[in-house]
């Protein structure tokens, strides 16, 4: 272990150093509390501090308080060394955060016992910290997983609802428009019936990948339900969003996934409906989605494999 000795008396410091090294530990030396604190800040992973109670400048009590206040990411076991007549001061040391104490004159076996106990305590803290870190990572992963569609890896309905709740306030705060792009795979039921659900799932995944690849930074995509996908496009107006939608439509068409159980073209295509919400408009996110859904319906009615905005074809 790495042991820092904070002791203003040179003889005691030397005795402690020899004893600690004889037990196989690395030893760092500080002549007072201030120097010990600087070393604690700059030296990584100090396992144990053995400190005198009374030192000029920063005393051992203040040093201990600072070490404890620094945090628990790396627990440092703190031992006060004190004379037999100073035992009354031990309560103050323990209140400041000390773990144990040694008495002067130094007893080698007592030191060995204290360091063994310190090793067990610090090892326990390390394991607890590692477990806490693993739990934190797991919680982050669980949070993300619970908001992600397992098939397409896009956001699911829960993530979509959470994001849409903050959409209106973001529009007003940043004073920019936002567009909603609702996409639907054409004749998907017929594809599933003809090719099977495994092939259908593969089409959904490939469509989701194309959508993800088409996103700008700040855009968000969700599996809206079944074969429908929602894309939210902040800081875009209808014109720029229509261009992005057309690129996506063209990319799906260019994949040339066969779909013989439909009218021409005998490949997988998508239809897209667009709607825009501008700053100052007293409409909710639900209204925006309804308008995008209406535009998508028009795209379906007008022949599919097209982009519609407010009834106007932008193919």
Backbone as numpy.savetxt, mean C-alpha at the origin, in Angstrom:
# Nx Ny Nz CAx CAy CAz Cx Cy Cz
25.23 -9.74 19.39 24.39 -8.54 19.39 25.27 -7.30 19.39
24.69 -6.17 19.00 25.38 -4.89 19.04 25.00 -4.19 20.34
25.98 -3.92 21.15 25.76 -3.35 22.48 26.43 -1.98 22.55
25.64 -0.97 22.90 26.16 0.39 23.07 26.29 0.67 24.57
27.49 1.04 24.99 27.76 1.38 26.39 27.86 2.89 26.52
27.02 3.47 27.35 27.05 4.91 27.63 27.49 5.09 29.08
28.72 5.51 29.27 29.30 5.60 30.63 30.39 6.67 30.63
30.25 7.66 31.55 31.22 8.75 31.58 32.49 8.37 32.34
32.43 7.33 33.15 33.63 6.90 33.88 34.45 5.95 33.00
35.70 6.35 32.70 36.53 5.60 31.76 36.79 4.18 32.23
37.06 3.98 33.55 37.37 2.66 34.06 36.17 1.73 33.93
35.00 2.22 34.36 33.78 1.40 34.25 33.47 1.08 32.80
33.66 2.07 31.94 33.42 1.86 30.50 34.33 0.76 29.96
35.61 0.78 30.37 36.57 -0.22 29.91 36.23 -1.61 30.43
35.82 -1.68 31.68 35.45 -2.98 32.28 34.24 -3.57 31.55
33.26 -2.72 31.31 32.05 -3.17 30.60 32.39 -3.64 29.18
33.25 -2.85 28.51 33.63 -3.20 27.15 34.28 -4.59 27.09
35.22 -4.83 27.98 35.91 -6.13 28.00 34.94 -7.26 28.30
34.05 -7.02 29.24 33.11 -8.07 29.62 32.13 -8.39 28.48
31.64 -7.35 27.83 30.69 -7.55 26.73 31.36 -8.28 25.57
32.57 -7.87 25.22 33.31 -8.52 24.13 33.64 -9.97 24.46
33.95 -10.25 25.74 34.29 -11.62 26.13 33.11 -12.56 25.97
31.90 -12.00 25.95 30.70 -12.81 25.76 30.32 -12.94 24.29
31.16 -12.38 23.41 30.97 -12.56 21.98 30.12 -11.52 21.29
29.92 -10.35 21.92 29.08 -9.32 21.33 29.92 -8.16 20.80
29.37 -7.46 19.82 30.01 -6.23 19.30 29.76 -5.10 20.28
30.74 -4.24 20.45 30.63 -3.20 21.48 30.89 -1.82 20.89
29.98 -0.87 21.19 30.14 0.53 20.82 30.24 1.34 22.11
31.07 2.41 22.10 31.31 3.19 23.31 30.89 4.64 23.15
30.25 5.18 24.20 29.90 6.59 24.25 30.28 7.13 25.63
30.83 8.36 25.67 31.32 8.93 26.92 30.22 9.64 27.71
29.08 9.89 27.08 27.97 10.54 27.80 26.68 10.25 27.04
25.56 10.76 27.58 24.26 10.49 26.98 24.10 11.11 25.60
24.62 12.32 25.41 24.47 13.00 24.13 25.17 12.22 23.02
26.39 11.75 23.30 27.12 10.97 22.31 26.41 9.64 22.03
25.87 9.04 23.07 25.14 7.78 22.90 23.91 7.99 22.03
23.22 9.12 22.23 22.02 9.40 21.43 22.39 9.60 19.96
23.48 10.33 19.70 23.92 10.53 18.31 24.26 9.19 17.66
24.89 8.31 18.41 25.24 7.00 17.87 23.98 6.16 17.61
23.02 6.27 18.50 21.76 5.54 18.33 21.05 5.99 17.06
21.12 7.28 16.76 20.47 7.80 15.56 21.19 7.39 14.29
22.52 7.33 14.35 23.31 7.09 13.14 23.67 5.62 12.92
23.80 4.86 13.99 24.19 3.45 13.87 22.94 2.58 13.74
22.84 1.80 12.68 21.65 0.97 12.53 21.66 -0.25 13.44
20.50 -0.60 13.92 20.31 -1.88 14.61 21.18 -2.08 15.84
21.03 -1.19 16.80 21.65 -1.40 18.11 20.68 -2.22 18.95
21.16 -3.37 19.42 20.28 -4.29 20.14 20.11 -3.92 21.60
21.20 -3.48 22.24 21.17 -3.22 23.68 21.93 -1.93 23.98
21.38 -1.15 24.89 22.12 -0.02 25.46 22.31 -0.28 26.95
23.57 -0.21 27.39 23.88 -0.26 28.82 24.32 1.14 29.21
23.55 1.80 30.05 23.79 3.21 30.33 23.90 3.49 31.82
24.83 4.38 32.14 24.91 4.89 33.50 23.69 5.77 33.75
23.26 5.81 35.01 22.10 6.66 35.37 22.48 8.12 35.39
23.61 8.48 35.99 24.05 9.86 36.13 25.22 10.12 35.18
25.03 11.06 34.26 26.09 11.48 33.33 25.96 12.97 33.10
27.06 13.66 32.80 26.97 15.10 32.51 26.20 15.35 31.23
25.55 16.51 31.17 24.77 16.83 29.97 23.48 16.03 29.96
23.35 15.16 28.98 22.18 14.30 28.91 22.38 13.08 29.80
21.51 12.92 30.80 21.67 11.77 31.69 21.02 10.53 31.09
21.14 9.43 31.82 20.62 8.17 31.33 19.11 8.15 31.19
18.40 8.84 32.09 16.94 8.89 32.03 16.48 9.54 30.72
17.08 10.68 30.37 16.71 11.37 29.14 17.08 10.54 27.92
18.23 9.91 27.97 18.63 9.03 26.86 17.61 7.92 26.66
17.18 7.31 27.76 16.20 6.24 27.67 14.88 6.73 27.09
14.42 7.90 27.54 13.16 8.45 27.01 13.25 8.67 25.51
14.38 9.20 25.05 14.54 9.47 23.62 14.56 8.18 22.81
15.24 7.17 23.34 15.30 5.89 22.64 13.90 5.30 22.50
13.12 5.36 23.57 11.75 4.82 23.51 10.85 5.65 22.59
11.04 6.95 22.61 10.20 7.81 21.78 10.53 7.65 20.30
11.74 7.17 20.00 12.17 7.02 18.60 11.34 5.99 17.86
10.63 5.10 18.58 9.75 4.14 17.92 10.13 2.71 18.18
9.25 1.83 17.69 9.40 0.41 17.98 9.72 -0.41 16.74
10.11 0.23 15.64 10.45 -0.54 14.44 11.60 -1.49 14.72
12.54 -1.01 15.55 13.66 -1.85 15.97 13.81 -1.67 17.47
13.42 -2.70 18.23 13.41 -2.54 19.68 14.82 -2.66 20.25
15.22 -1.65 21.03 16.51 -1.64 21.70 16.30 -1.90 23.19
16.89 -2.96 23.68 16.78 -3.32 25.09 17.66 -2.36 25.90
17.09 -1.75 26.94 17.79 -0.70 27.69 18.07 -1.19 29.12
19.36 -1.16 29.48 19.79 -1.58 30.82 20.50 -0.42 31.51
20.05 -0.09 32.72 20.77 0.89 33.52 21.81 0.17 34.39
22.99 0.79 34.53 23.99 0.28 35.47 24.09 1.29 36.60
23.94 0.80 37.80 23.86 1.72 38.94 24.54 1.10 40.17
24.94 1.95 41.09 25.54 1.47 42.34 24.45 0.93 43.25
24.86 0.09 44.19 23.89 -0.51 45.10 23.09 0.54 45.86
23.74 1.66 46.19 23.06 2.70 46.95 22.10 3.54 46.14
22.03 3.32 44.83 21.18 4.14 43.96 19.93 3.39 43.50
19.60 2.30 44.18 18.47 1.50 43.73 17.15 2.27 43.76
17.09 3.30 44.62 15.86 4.09 44.65 15.59 4.80 43.35
16.64 5.03 42.56 16.47 5.71 41.27 15.98 4.77 40.17
15.95 3.47 40.46 15.57 2.52 39.42 14.13 2.68 38.98
13.24 3.10 39.90 11.84 3.30 39.53 11.73 4.35 38.44
12.49 5.45 38.60 12.47 6.49 37.58 12.97 5.94 36.24
13.99 5.10 36.29 14.51 4.52 35.07 13.52 3.60 34.39
12.82 2.79 35.17 11.83 1.89 34.60 10.64 2.68 34.02
10.26 3.75 34.68 9.19 4.59 34.17 9.59 5.24 32.84
10.88 5.53 32.70 11.36 6.15 31.45 11.41 5.14 30.31
11.31 3.84 30.63 11.28 2.82 29.57 12.38 1.80 29.65
13.19 1.82 30.71 14.26 0.83 30.84 13.69 -0.56 31.05
14.43 -1.56 30.61 13.99 -2.94 30.72 14.60 -3.66 31.93
15.82 -3.28 32.32 16.51 -4.01 33.38 17.62 -3.14 33.95
18.34 -3.68 34.91 19.44 -2.91 35.49 20.58 -3.84 35.91
21.78 -3.28 35.96 22.97 -3.94 36.49 23.48 -3.13 37.68
24.13 -3.82 38.59 24.68 -3.10 39.74 26.20 -3.08 39.67
26.76 -1.98 40.22 28.21 -1.87 40.36 28.61 -2.37 41.76
29.77 -2.98 41.92 30.71 -3.35 40.85 30.14 -4.44 39.96
30.60 -4.49 38.71 30.05 -5.39 37.71 30.30 -6.85 38.06
29.26 -7.65 37.98 29.37 -9.09 38.16 29.22 -9.73 36.77
30.26 -10.50 36.35 30.29 -11.05 35.00 29.11 -11.99 34.73
28.78 -12.84 35.70 27.67 -13.76 35.51 26.33 -13.04 35.45
26.21 -11.97 36.25 24.99 -11.17 36.20 24.84 -10.53 34.82
25.93 -9.98 34.28 25.92 -9.38 32.95 25.51 -10.42 31.91
26.08 -11.60 31.98 25.76 -12.66 31.02 24.27 -13.01 31.08
23.71 -13.09 32.29 22.29 -13.41 32.44 21.41 -12.31 31.85
21.81 -11.05 32.10 21.02 -9.93 31.59 21.04 -9.90 30.05
22.20 -10.18 29.48 22.31 -10.15 28.01 21.55 -11.31 27.37
21.53 -12.47 28.05 20.73 -13.58 27.54 19.25 -13.24 27.55
18.80 -12.64 28.65 17.40 -12.22 28.73 17.09 -11.17 27.66
18.02 -10.24 27.47 17.83 -9.20 26.45 17.73 -9.82 25.07
18.55 -10.84 24.79 18.51 -11.50 23.49 17.14 -12.11 23.23
16.55 -12.74 24.24 15.23 -13.34 24.07 14.17 -12.28 23.81
14.23 -11.18 24.58 13.24 -10.12 24.43 13.35 -9.45 23.05
14.58 -9.12 22.64 14.74 -8.45 21.34 14.34 -9.39 20.20
14.64 -10.69 20.34 14.24 -11.65 19.30 12.73 -11.71 19.19
12.04 -11.68 20.35 10.59 -11.69 20.34 10.04 -10.45 19.65
10.63 -9.30 19.95 10.18 -8.06 19.29 10.41 -8.14 17.79
11.54 -8.71 17.37 11.81 -8.83 15.93 10.74 -9.68 15.26
10.41 -10.81 15.91 9.40 -11.70 15.32 8.04 -11.02 15.27
7.70 -10.31 16.33 6.41 -9.60 16.35 6.36 -8.54 15.26
7.47 -7.80 15.09 7.51 -6.78 14.04 7.37 -7.41 12.66
8.05 -8.55 12.46 7.94 -9.24 11.17 6.51 -9.72 10.93
5.88 -10.24 11.98 4.49 -10.69 11.84 3.56 -9.52 11.56
3.80 -8.39 12.25 2.98 -7.20 12.00 3.14 -6.70 10.57
4.38 -6.72 10.07 4.63 -6.31 8.70 3.91 -7.24 7.72
3.96 -8.54 8.00 3.27 -9.50 7.15 1.76 -9.28 7.19
1.23 -8.99 8.40 -0.20 -8.72 8.53 -0.59 -7.46 7.77
0.25 -6.44 7.85 -0.04 -5.20 7.12 -0.05 -5.46 5.61
0.93 -6.23 5.14 0.97 -6.56 3.71 -0.27 -7.37 3.32
-0.64 -8.32 4.18 -1.81 -9.14 3.91 -3.07 -8.30 3.88
-3.18 -7.35 4.81 -4.36 -6.47 4.82 -4.44 -5.63 3.55
-3.28 -5.13 3.10 -3.26 -4.36 1.85 -3.69 -5.24 0.68
-3.16 -6.47 0.65 -3.51 -7.39 -0.43 -5.00 -7.75 -0.39
-5.51 -7.99 0.83 -6.93 -8.33 0.97 -7.81 -7.16 0.55
-7.40 -5.93 0.92 -8.15 -4.75 0.53 -8.21 -4.65 -0.99
-7.04 -4.84 -1.63 -6.98 -4.75 -3.09 -7.78 -5.87 -3.74
-7.64 -7.09 -3.21 -8.34 -8.24 -3.79 -9.84 -8.08 -3.68
-10.32 -7.55 -2.57 -11.76 -7.39 -2.38 -12.35 -6.32 -3.30
-11.51 -5.55 -3.96 -11.95 -4.50 -4.86 -11.51 -4.75 -6.30
-11.14 -6.00 -6.58 -10.67 -6.34 -7.92 -11.45 -7.55 -8.44
-11.89 -7.47 -9.69 -12.57 -8.59 -10.32 -11.55 -9.70 -10.56
-11.79 -10.92 -10.05 -10.77 -11.97 -10.12 -10.48 -12.46 -11.52
-11.42 -12.31 -12.44 -11.20 -12.80 -13.81 -10.43 -11.79 -14.65
-10.89 -10.55 -14.65 -10.29 -9.54 -15.53 -9.22 -8.70 -14.85
-9.15 -8.75 -13.51 -8.20 -7.97 -12.71 -8.49 -6.47 -12.76
-9.65 -6.09 -13.29 -10.08 -4.69 -13.23 -10.81 -4.45 -11.91
-11.12 -3.19 -11.63 -11.89 -2.89 -10.43 -13.26 -3.55 -10.49
-13.77 -3.98 -9.32 -15.10 -4.57 -9.29 -16.15 -3.53 -8.91
-17.38 -3.99 -8.67 -18.47 -3.05 -8.38 -18.22 -2.29 -7.07
-17.63 -2.94 -6.07 -17.33 -2.25 -4.81 -16.36 -1.11 -5.05
-15.28 -1.38 -5.77 -14.30 -0.34 -6.06 -14.94 0.78 -6.88
-15.78 0.40 -7.82 -16.46 1.39 -8.64 -17.34 2.31 -7.80
-18.12 1.73 -6.89 -19.00 2.55 -6.05 -18.20 3.52 -5.19
-17.10 3.02 -4.62 -16.26 3.88 -3.78 -15.69 5.04 -4.59
-15.21 4.75 -5.79 -14.61 5.80 -6.62 -15.66 6.79 -7.10
-16.84 6.30 -7.45 -17.88 7.19 -7.95 -18.40 8.13 -6.87
-18.33 7.68 -5.61 -18.79 8.54 -4.50 -17.97 9.82 -4.40
-16.71 9.76 -4.80 -15.84 10.94 -4.72 -15.74 11.69 -6.05
-16.42 11.18 -7.07 -16.26 11.75 -8.41 -16.75 13.19 -8.50
-17.96 13.45 -7.97 -18.53 14.79 -8.08 -17.67 15.83 -7.37
-17.17 15.49 -6.17 -16.33 16.44 -5.43 -15.02 16.71 -6.15
-14.46 15.70 -6.83 -13.23 15.90 -7.60 -13.46 16.84 -8.77
-14.63 16.71 -9.41 -14.95 17.58 -10.54 -15.04 19.03 -10.10
-15.70 19.26 -8.97 -15.85 20.63 -8.47 -14.52 21.18 -7.96
-13.73 20.34 -7.31 -12.46 20.81 -6.75 -11.48 21.19 -7.84
-11.37 20.35 -8.86 -10.36 20.60 -9.89 -10.93 21.27 -11.14
-12.26 21.44 -11.15 -12.93 22.16 -12.25 -12.56 21.60 -13.62
-12.68 20.31 -13.76 -12.49 19.71 -15.07 -13.60 18.69 -15.33
-13.84 18.43 -16.60 -14.85 17.47 -16.98 -14.37 16.05 -16.75
-15.31 15.14 -16.71 -14.99 13.72 -16.65 -15.95 12.99 -17.58
-15.45 11.97 -18.26 -16.29 11.19 -19.17 -16.39 9.76 -18.68
-17.53 9.16 -18.95 -17.75 7.75 -18.65 -17.89 7.00 -19.96
-17.15 5.91 -20.09 -17.16 5.08 -21.29 -17.70 3.71 -20.90
-18.88 3.35 -21.38 -19.47 2.06 -21.08 -19.34 1.16 -22.30
-18.66 0.03 -22.12 -18.33 -0.86 -23.23 -19.05 -2.20 -23.06
-19.51 -2.76 -24.18 -20.20 -4.04 -24.14 -19.71 -4.90 -25.31
-19.35 -6.16 -25.01 -18.92 -7.08 -26.07 -20.15 -7.51 -26.87
-20.08 -7.34 -28.18 -21.22 -7.63 -29.04 -21.47 -9.13 -29.15
-22.76 -9.51 -29.03 -23.20 -10.90 -29.20 -22.41 -11.86 -28.30
-22.18 -11.43 -27.07 -21.34 -12.26 -26.20 -22.07 -13.53 -25.77
-23.37 -13.46 -25.55 -24.12 -14.66 -25.16 -24.02 -15.72 -26.25
-24.16 -15.28 -27.49 -24.04 -16.23 -28.60 -22.63 -16.83 -28.66
-21.63 -16.03 -28.34 -20.26 -16.54 -28.32 -20.10 -17.62 -27.25
-20.62 -17.35 -26.06 -20.55 -18.32 -24.97 -21.27 -19.62 -25.34
-22.44 -19.47 -25.95 -23.23 -20.66 -26.32 -22.50 -21.50 -27.36
-21.80 -20.83 -28.26 -21.14 -21.53 -29.36 -19.77 -22.08 -28.98
-18.98 -21.28 -28.25 -17.58 -21.63 -27.97 -17.36 -22.14 -26.54
-18.32 -21.92 -25.67 -18.19 -22.37 -24.29 -17.70 -21.27 -23.36
-17.93 -21.46 -22.05 -17.63 -20.41 -21.07 -16.13 -20.21 -20.86
-15.34 -21.25 -21.06 -13.89 -21.08 -20.91 -13.37 -20.12 -21.98
-13.82 -20.32 -23.22 -13.44 -19.40 -24.30 -14.02 -18.02 -24.05
-15.23 -17.97 -23.48 -15.84 -16.67 -23.17 -15.03 -15.92 -22.13
-14.56 -16.64 -21.10 -13.72 -16.01 -20.08 -12.43 -15.47 -20.71
-11.88 -16.20 -21.66 -10.66 -15.74 -22.32 -10.90 -14.45 -23.09
-12.07 -14.33 -23.72 -12.42 -13.09 -24.43 -12.55 -11.93 -23.44
-13.17 -12.20 -22.29 -13.30 -11.15 -21.27 -11.94 -10.67 -20.79
-11.02 -11.62 -20.58 -9.68 -11.25 -20.12 -8.93 -10.45 -21.18
-9.03 -10.86 -22.44 -8.33 -10.15 -23.51 -8.92 -8.75 -23.71
-10.23 -8.63 -23.56 -10.86 -7.31 -23.66 -10.41 -6.41 -22.52
-10.35 -6.97 -21.31 -9.89 -6.19 -20.15 -8.44 -5.75 -20.33
-7.60 -6.63 -20.88 -6.20 -6.26 -21.13 -6.11 -5.11 -22.13
-6.94 -5.16 -23.17 -6.94 -4.08 -24.17 -7.39 -2.77 -23.54
-8.38 -2.85 -22.66 -8.85 -1.64 -21.97 -7.75 -1.08 -21.08
-7.10 -1.95 -20.31 -6.02 -1.51 -19.42 -4.89 -0.87 -20.20
-4.53 -1.46 -21.33 -3.44 -0.92 -22.14 -3.80 0.43 -22.74
-5.10 0.71 -22.85 -5.56 1.95 -23.48 -5.74 3.08 -22.47
-5.53 2.79 -21.17 -5.77 3.79 -20.14 -4.62 4.78 -20.04
-4.95 6.05 -19.75 -3.94 7.03 -19.38 -3.76 6.97 -17.86
-2.72 7.65 -17.38 -2.54 7.78 -15.94 -3.71 8.57 -15.38
-4.35 8.04 -14.35 -5.51 8.71 -13.75 -6.83 8.12 -14.19
-6.86 7.42 -15.35 -8.09 6.74 -15.77 -8.33 5.53 -14.88
-9.56 5.07 -14.85 -9.90 3.90 -14.03 -10.87 3.02 -14.81
-10.67 1.71 -14.73 -11.51 0.76 -15.45 -12.09 -0.26 -14.48
-13.33 -0.69 -14.77 -14.04 -1.62 -13.89 -14.80 -2.63 -14.75
-14.98 -3.81 -14.18 -15.92 -4.74 -14.79 -17.30 -4.36 -14.27
-18.12 -3.84 -15.17 -19.41 -3.30 -14.78 -20.41 -4.40 -14.49
-20.26 -5.53 -15.18 -21.15 -6.66 -14.98 -21.20 -7.50 -16.24
-21.09 -8.84 -16.11 -21.14 -9.71 -17.27 -20.07 -9.36 -18.28
-20.50 -8.97 -19.48 -19.56 -8.59 -20.54 -19.45 -7.08 -20.71
-19.87 -6.31 -19.69 -19.81 -4.85 -19.76 -18.65 -4.32 -18.92
-18.03 -3.27 -19.41 -16.90 -2.63 -18.75 -17.14 -1.13 -18.70
-16.73 -0.53 -17.58 -16.84 0.91 -17.40 -15.44 1.51 -17.31
-15.23 2.60 -18.03 -13.97 3.34 -17.95 -14.30 4.78 -17.58
-13.67 5.30 -16.53 -13.83 6.69 -16.12 -12.61 7.46 -16.60
-12.85 8.56 -17.32 -11.79 9.34 -17.95 -11.79 10.77 -17.39
-11.04 11.02 -16.33 -10.97 12.38 -15.78 -10.26 13.33 -16.76
-10.61 14.59 -16.66 -9.95 15.64 -17.45 -10.05 15.40 -18.95
-11.16 14.80 -19.38 -11.41 14.64 -20.81 -12.80 15.12 -21.14
-12.94 15.76 -22.31 -14.26 16.12 -22.80 -14.74 15.04 -23.76
-15.95 15.21 -24.28 -16.53 14.19 -25.13 -15.68 13.94 -26.36
-15.12 14.99 -26.93 -14.36 14.83 -28.17 -13.11 13.97 -27.96
-12.32 14.28 -26.93 -11.11 13.50 -26.68 -11.45 12.09 -26.20
-12.54 11.96 -25.42 -12.95 10.64 -24.95 -13.43 9.78 -26.11
-14.12 10.41 -27.08 -14.58 9.66 -28.25 -13.40 9.13 -29.06
-12.34 9.92 -29.14 -11.14 9.46 -29.85 -10.52 8.27 -29.14
-10.48 8.33 -27.79 -9.94 7.21 -27.02 -10.83 5.97 -27.18
-12.15 6.18 -27.18 -13.08 5.06 -27.35 -12.93 4.42 -28.72
-12.73 5.24 -29.73 -12.54 4.71 -31.08 -11.26 3.91 -31.20
-10.21 4.36 -30.52 -8.97 3.58 -30.52 -9.18 2.21 -29.88
-9.93 2.20 -28.79 -10.21 0.94 -28.11 -11.06 0.03 -28.99
-12.10 0.58 -29.58 -12.96 -0.22 -30.47 -12.13 -0.84 -31.60
-11.25 -0.03 -32.19 -10.40 -0.53 -33.26 -9.44 -1.60 -32.81
-8.94 -1.46 -31.59 -8.00 -2.46 -31.10 -8.69 -3.80 -30.89
-9.91 -3.79 -30.34 -10.64 -5.04 -30.15 -10.92 -5.69 -31.49
-11.32 -4.90 -32.44 -11.59 -5.42 -33.79 -10.33 -6.01 -34.41
-9.18 -5.35 -34.18 -7.92 -5.80 -34.77 -7.42 -7.11 -34.17
-7.93 -7.52 -33.00 -7.52 -8.79 -32.42 -8.03 -9.97 -33.25
-9.10 -9.76 -34.04 -9.62 -10.76 -34.98 -9.93 -12.08 -34.27
-10.61 -11.97 -33.13 -11.03 -13.19 -32.43 -12.26 -13.75 -33.15
-12.20 -14.95 -33.68 -13.32 -15.48 -34.48 -14.62 -15.56 -33.68
-15.72 -15.17 -34.35 -17.05 -15.28 -33.77 -18.00 -15.54 -34.93
-18.13 -16.81 -35.30 -18.89 -17.17 -36.50 -20.39 -17.18 -36.27
-20.81 -17.18 -35.01 -22.25 -17.26 -34.71 -22.83 -15.85 -34.58
-22.56 -15.02 -35.56 -23.09 -13.64 -35.58 -23.03 -13.12 -37.01
-23.60 -11.93 -37.20 -23.55 -11.29 -38.51 -22.14 -10.75 -38.76
-21.88 -10.32 -39.97 -20.58 -9.73 -40.31 -20.31 -8.49 -39.45
-19.05 -8.28 -39.04 -17.89 -9.16 -39.27 -17.90 -10.33 -38.30
-17.42 -11.48 -38.70 -17.46 -12.69 -37.88 -16.28 -12.74 -36.91
-16.16 -11.67 -36.14 -15.11 -11.54 -35.12 -15.71 -10.84 -33.89
-14.99 -10.90 -32.79 -15.41 -10.19 -31.58 -15.26 -8.69 -31.78
-16.30 -7.94 -31.45 -16.27 -6.47 -31.49 -16.92 -5.94 -30.21
-16.78 -4.64 -29.99 -17.45 -4.02 -28.85 -18.22 -2.78 -29.31
-19.24 -2.48 -28.54 -19.98 -1.22 -28.70 -19.70 -0.36 -27.47
-19.66 0.96 -27.69 -19.27 1.87 -26.61 -20.23 3.05 -26.55
-20.69 3.37 -25.34 -21.49 4.57 -25.11 -20.73 5.55 -24.24
-20.80 6.83 -24.59 -20.06 7.87 -23.88 -20.99 8.91 -23.30
-20.61 9.44 -22.12 -21.31 10.57 -21.51 -20.29 11.44 -20.81
-20.64 12.73 -20.62 -19.72 13.69 -20.02 -20.40 14.40 -18.85
-19.64 14.66 -17.82 -20.11 15.45 -16.68 -19.16 16.62 -16.51
-19.72 17.85 -16.56 -18.89 19.06 -16.49 -19.03 19.73 -15.13
-18.02 20.54 -14.75 -18.12 21.29 -13.49 -19.36 22.19 -13.47
-20.03 22.23 -12.35 -21.19 23.09 -12.21 -22.50 22.42 -12.57
-22.45 21.29 -13.25 -23.67 20.58 -13.60 -24.19 19.82 -12.39
-25.45 20.00 -12.09 -26.05 19.38 -10.92 -26.56 17.98 -11.27
-25.60 17.11 -11.61 -25.94 15.73 -11.93 -25.01 14.81 -11.16
-25.55 13.69 -10.78 -24.77 12.75 -9.98 -24.00 11.79 -10.88
-23.13 11.02 -10.25 -22.41 9.98 -10.99 -23.38 8.95 -11.55
-24.47 8.69 -10.82 -25.47 7.75 -11.32 -26.11 8.26 -12.60
-26.35 9.58 -12.66 -26.89 10.17 -13.89 -25.93 10.00 -15.05
-24.64 10.19 -14.75 -23.61 10.04 -15.79 -23.62 8.62 -16.35
-23.73 7.62 -15.47 -23.74 6.23 -15.93 -25.00 5.92 -16.72
-26.12 6.50 -16.31 -27.37 6.27 -17.05 -27.26 6.84 -18.46
-26.62 8.02 -18.59 -26.46 8.62 -19.92 -25.51 7.80 -20.78
-24.44 7.25 -20.16 -23.53 6.40 -20.91 -24.24 5.11 -21.33
-25.08 4.59 -20.46 -25.82 3.38 -20.78 -26.82 3.64 -21.92
-27.42 4.80 -21.91 -28.34 5.16 -23.00 -27.59 5.26 -24.33
-26.39 5.86 -24.29 -25.59 5.96 -25.51 -25.16 4.57 -25.98
-24.85 3.67 -25.04 -24.48 2.30 -25.40 -25.66 1.60 -26.06
-26.85 1.81 -25.54 -28.05 1.22 -26.15 -28.21 1.70 -27.58
-27.96 2.99 -27.81 -28.05 3.53 -29.17 -27.01 2.89 -30.09
-25.79 2.65 -29.54 -24.76 2.00 -30.34 -25.20 0.59 -30.74
-25.88 -0.12 -29.84 -26.38 -1.45 -30.14 -27.49 -1.37 -31.19
-28.39 -0.42 -31.02 -29.50 -0.28 -31.95 -29.03 0.14 -33.34
-27.95 0.87 -33.41 -27.46 1.40 -34.68 -26.48 0.47 -35.38
-26.38 -0.77 -34.92 -25.59 -1.73 -35.67 -24.41 -2.34 -34.94
-24.11 -1.90 -33.72 -22.99 -2.43 -32.93 -21.63 -2.08 -33.56
-20.57 -2.44 -32.81 -19.19 -2.17 -33.25 -19.03 -0.70 -33.60
-19.46 0.15 -32.66 -19.43 1.59 -32.90 -19.40 2.33 -31.57
-19.09 3.62 -31.65 -19.05 4.52 -30.49 -20.18 5.53 -30.65
-20.99 5.70 -29.61 -22.08 6.67 -29.64 -21.97 7.66 -28.49
-22.21 8.92 -28.80 -22.26 9.98 -27.78 -23.54 10.76 -27.98
-24.44 10.70 -27.04 -25.69 11.45 -27.12 -26.42 11.24 -28.42
-26.38 9.97 -28.93 -27.11 9.62 -30.15 -26.36 9.89 -31.42
-25.16 10.52 -31.33 -24.41 10.81 -32.55 -23.33 9.76 -32.76
-23.24 9.21 -33.95 -22.25 8.17 -34.23 -20.89 8.78 -34.45
-19.86 8.27 -33.75 -18.50 8.80 -33.88 -17.54 7.76 -34.44
-18.10 6.80 -35.16 -17.21 5.79 -35.73 -16.47 6.36 -36.94
